[in-house]
Amino acid sequence: MTLAIIGGTGLTSLQGLEIDRREMVHTPYGEPSGPLTHGHLNDQQVIFLARHGYGHTIPPHRINYRANIWALRQAGATCVLAVAAVGGINTVLSPGRLVAPDQIIDYTWGRANTFFEEDLTHVTHVEFGRPYDDDLRERMLQGARDCGVSMHDGGCYGATQGPRLESAAEIERMRRDGCDMVGMTGMPEAVLARELELPYATCGVVANWAAGMDGGKPISMEAVEAVLKDGMADVRQVLGALIPRLQS
């Protein structure tokens, strides 16, 4: 299996990646967030793409998700692991924890969210009852156990529009809806991968308590960046342990 890693906030480059080449892929859906980085991590081939661009300049609602997923498949990826910063809603998801969500609720709007809308011979529906690939999730969780990194198994990701953070009332609504965490990039990325039959899982890094979940304290971006720095170090350990498992 060839793993594609989509890096989110805090992961615009992949430490330890031995870079072979960079490739700009042109797609029928426009340009991806940047060139694909082909290389080896722990002696295994991987493809890396920074979701927000390598300078972290593309906001969540302006990411060309279709071009990103299409480019990764065209370049030879056979599965996708998305790394994403999230806000904790469930009280067990405190800042600094890693989480492997198993469900998602889409609150976004206006994003190009399907490949199946033009020049169709028939209407296409994809099954999406379990948005994340069970096998890839389990391999990631086992990789975390192998390297001694705590990763919470399961939870519902609430995907919001961004780029602003949510109000406390919005987070309270999401909590009632069953969301355990909140992020801005989970959709349509997950469903586009499903449409192209790419196994897809998310490694969430809890960067902060969601609005209203920390006694009404305002969210400090400086604190978020500090938490992400440590969290991404754990992510790199998990990736190192996951990659050999993809070859078994």
C-alpha positions in Angstrom: 0.0 0.0 0.0 1.2 3.5 -0.7 0.1 5.9 2.0 -0.8 9.5 1.3 -0.5 11.8 4.3 -2.5 15.1 4.2 -0.9 17.4 6.7 -3.1 20.0 8.4 -2.5 22.9 10.8 0.8 22.3 12.5 2.0 19.7 9.9 3.1 21.6 6.8 6.3 19.4 6.5 7.0 15.9 7.6 10.1 15.5 9.8 12.1 12.4 8.9 10.8 12.2 5.4 13.5 11.4 2.9 12.4 13.4 -0.1 12.8 11.8 -3.5 11.0 14.4 -5.6 8.2 17.0 -5.7 5.4 16.8 -8.3 2.9 19.3 -9.3 -0.2 17.4 -10.5 -2.8 19.1 -12.8 -6.3 17.8 -12.3 -9.7 18.2 -14.1 -10.7 20.1 -10.9 -7.9 22.7 -10.8 -4.7 22.9 -8.8 -4.2 21.1 -5.5 -2.9 22.9 -2.5 0.7 22.5 -3.6 3.1 20.0 -5.1 3.0 16.5 -3.9 6.1 15.4 -2.0 7.2 11.9 -2.8 9.6 10.2 -0.4 10.3 7.5 2.1 9.5 7.4 5.8 10.9 4.5 7.7 12.0 3.0 4.4 8.4 3.0 3.0 7.1 5.0 0.1 4.7 7.8 1.1 3.2 10.9 -0.5 2.8 14.0 1.5 0.6 17.0 0.8 0.1 20.1 3.0 -3.7 20.7 3.0 -3.4 24.5 3.6 -0.4 24.9 1.3 3.2 24.7 2.4 3.1 28.3 3.7 -0.2 27.6 5.5 -2.0 30.3 3.4 -5.2 28.5 2.2 -8.2 28.8 4.6 -10.4 25.8 5.1 -13.3 27.0 3.0 -11.0 27.8 0.0 -9.1 24.4 -0.1 -9.6 22.6 -3.4 -10.5 19.3 -1.8 -11.4 17.7 -5.1 -8.0 18.5 -6.7 -6.2 17.3 -3.6 -7.8 13.9 -3.5 -7.7 13.4 -7.2 -4.0 14.3 -7.4 -3.1 11.9 -4.6 -4.9 9.0 -6.3 -3.4 9.9 -9.7 0.0 9.9 -8.1 -0.4 6.4 -6.9 -1.8 6.7 -3.4 -3.8 3.7 -2.3 -4.9 5.0 1.1 -5.0 8.4 2.8 -4.3 9.4 6.4 -5.5 12.9 7.2 -3.9 14.8 10.1 -6.2 17.5 11.5 -6.3 19.9 14.4 -9.6 19.7 16.3 -11.3 21.3 19.2 -12.4 19.1 22.1 -16.1 18.9 22.9 -16.2 15.6 24.7 -14.6 16.0 28.1 -12.2 13.1 27.5 -10.7 14.9 24.5 -8.5 17.3 26.4 -5.8 19.5 24.6 -2.9 17.4 23.5 -4.8 14.1 23.0 -4.8 12.2 19.7 -8.1 10.8 18.5 -9.3 8.5 15.7 -12.9 9.6 14.9 -15.3 7.0 13.5 -18.2 9.3 12.6 -18.8 12.7 11.1 -21.5 15.4 10.8 -21.1 17.9 8.0 -22.0 21.5 8.9 -20.2 23.1 5.9 -21.8 24.7 3.0 -20.9 25.8 -0.6 -18.0 23.5 -0.9 -17.5 21.4 -4.1 -18.3 18.1 -2.4 -18.6 15.4 -5.2 -16.9 14.2 -8.3 -20.3 13.0 -9.6 -22.1 16.0 -11.0 -21.3 16.5 -14.7 -21.2 14.3 -17.8 -22.9 11.5 -16.0 -24.3 8.4 -17.6 -26.3 7.8 -14.4 -26.7 9.3 -10.9 -24.1 7.9 -8.5 -24.6 7.5 -4.7 -21.8 6.3 -2.5 -22.3 4.4 0.8 -21.1 6.6 3.7 -22.6 5.0 6.8 -19.1 4.5 8.2 -17.1 7.5 6.9 -13.7 6.2 7.9 -12.1 3.0 6.8 -12.2 0.5 9.6 -9.0 -1.4 8.6 -6.9 1.8 8.3 -8.2 3.2 11.6 -7.4 -0.1 13.4 -3.9 -0.1 12.0 -3.4 3.5 13.1 -4.7 2.7 16.6 -2.4 -0.3 16.8 0.5 1.8 15.7 -0.2 4.2 18.5 -0.2 1.4 21.0 3.0 0.1 19.6 4.8 3.3 20.2 3.2 4.1 23.5 1.1 7.1 22.3 -2.3 7.5 23.8 -5.0 7.8 21.1 -8.7 7.9 21.8 -10.7 5.3 19.7 -13.8 6.7 18.1 -15.9 9.9 18.3 -17.9 12.1 16.0 -16.1 14.9 14.1 -18.2 18.0 13.5 -17.0 19.7 10.3 -17.7 23.5 10.3 -17.2 26.1 7.6 -14.5 28.3 9.1 -12.3 30.1 9.0 -13.7 31.7 12.1 -13.9 29.6 15.3 -17.4 28.6 16.5 -19.5 30.4 19.1 -20.2 28.7 22.4 -23.9 28.3 21.4 -22.8 26.5 18.2 -20.6 24.1 20.1 -23.5 23.4 22.5 -25.7 22.6 19.6 -23.0 20.3 18.2 -22.6 18.6 21.6 -26.4 17.9 21.6 -26.0 16.6 18.1 -23.5 14.0 19.3 -20.2 15.7 18.2 -17.1 14.9 20.2 -14.8 17.2 18.4 -14.9 20.1 15.9 -12.7 20.9 12.9 -12.9 22.7 9.6 -11.5 20.3 7.0 -13.0 16.9 7.6 -15.6 17.4 4.8 -15.8 17.0 1.9 -12.3 15.4 2.1 -13.7 12.2 3.6 -16.5 11.7 1.1 -14.3 12.5 -1.9 -11.9 9.8 -0.8 -14.8 7.4 -0.6 -16.0 8.3 -4.1 -12.5 7.5 -5.4 -12.5 4.3 -3.4 -9.4 5.4 -1.3 -9.4 4.0 2.2 -9.4 7.2 4.4 -8.9 7.8 8.2 -8.2 10.9 10.3 -5.6 11.4 13.0 -7.1 14.2 15.0 -4.9 16.3 17.3 -6.9 18.1 20.0 -5.5 21.6 20.0 -7.9 23.3 22.4 -11.2 23.1 24.2 -14.0 24.1 21.9 -15.7 27.4 22.7 -17.6 27.3 26.0 -16.0 24.0 27.1 -13.3 25.6 29.3 -15.4 27.8 31.6 -15.9 30.4 28.9 -12.2 31.2 28.6 -11.3 32.7 25.2 -9.2 30.5 22.9 -5.6 31.6 22.7 -3.9 30.9 19.3 -0.6 31.0 21.0 -1.7 28.2 23.4 -3.1 26.3 20.4 0.3 26.5 18.6 2.1 25.3 21.7 -0.2 22.3 22.1 0.1 21.4 18.4 3.9 21.4 18.5 3.8 18.6 21.1 0.9 16.9 19.5 2.5 16.7 16.1 5.6 15.0 17.7 3.2 12.3 18.8 1.7 12.1 15.3 5.1 11.5 13.8 5.6 8.6 16.2 2.3 7.1 15.2 3.1 7.5 11.5 6.4 5.8 12.0 4.7 2.8 13.7 1.8 2.7 11.2 3.7 2.6 8.0 5.3 -0.9 8.5 1.8 -2.2 9.4 0.5 -1.1 5.9 2.9 -3.6 4.3 1.5 -6.6 6.3 
